[in-house]
Amino acid sequence: EDELKAAKFNEAEINAMESYTQSADAGRQFANAGKLKTTSFSNLKAAKGEAK
């Protein structure tokens, strides 16, 4: 908790993190290429966003 209170905005780190994102479609293509399969977890709520 103390670490969170002491946190400071770092635009360079935000930009670095955002550069690692990809679209849901790109994620699906990656999963399909690796022959990965969907796994459902009944105890988790759906996240807000474009992925389904």
C-alpha positions as CSV (number, residue, x, y, z in Angstrom):
1,E,0.0,0.0,0.0
2,D,2.8,2.4,0.8
3,E,4.3,1.7,-2.6
4,L,1.1,2.6,-4.3
5,K,0.9,5.9,-2.3
6,A,4.4,6.8,-3.3
7,A,3.8,6.0,-7.0
8,K,4.4,8.7,-9.5
9,F,3.2,9.1,-13.1
10,N,5.8,7.9,-15.7
11,E,4.7,8.6,-19.2
12,A,7.6,6.7,-20.8
13,E,6.5,3.5,-18.9
14,I,2.8,4.0,-19.9
15,N,3.9,4.3,-23.5
16,A,6.0,1.2,-23.2
17,M,3.2,-0.8,-21.7
18,E,0.7,0.4,-24.4
19,S,3.2,-0.7,-27.1
20,Y,2.7,-4.3,-25.9
21,T,-1.0,-4.3,-26.6
22,Q,-2.7,-6.0,-29.5
23,S,-6.2,-6.2,-30.9
24,A,-8.6,-9.1,-30.0
25,D,-8.4,-10.1,-33.7
26,A,-4.6,-10.3,-33.6
27,G,-4.8,-12.4,-30.4
28,R,-7.2,-14.8,-32.1
29,Q,-4.9,-15.1,-35.1
30,F,-2.0,-15.8,-32.7
31,A,-4.0,-18.4,-30.8
32,N,-5.2,-20.1,-34.1
33,A,-1.6,-20.2,-35.4
34,G,-0.5,-22.0,-32.2
35,K,-3.6,-24.3,-32.3
36,L,-4.6,-23.0,-28.8
37,K,-8.1,-23.7,-27.6
38,T,-10.6,-21.6,-25.6
39,T,-11.0,-22.5,-21.9
40,S,-14.1,-21.2,-20.1
41,F,-14.1,-20.5,-16.4
42,S,-17.6,-20.4,-15.0
43,N,-16.5,-18.5,-11.8
44,L,-15.0,-15.5,-13.7
45,K,-17.1,-12.6,-14.9
46,A,-16.6,-11.3,-18.5
47,A,-14.2,-8.4,-18.8
48,K,-15.3,-5.2,-20.4
49,G,-13.7,-4.7,-23.9
50,E,-13.7,-6.0,-27.4
51,A,-12.6,-9.6,-26.7
52,K,-15.2,-12.3,-26.4
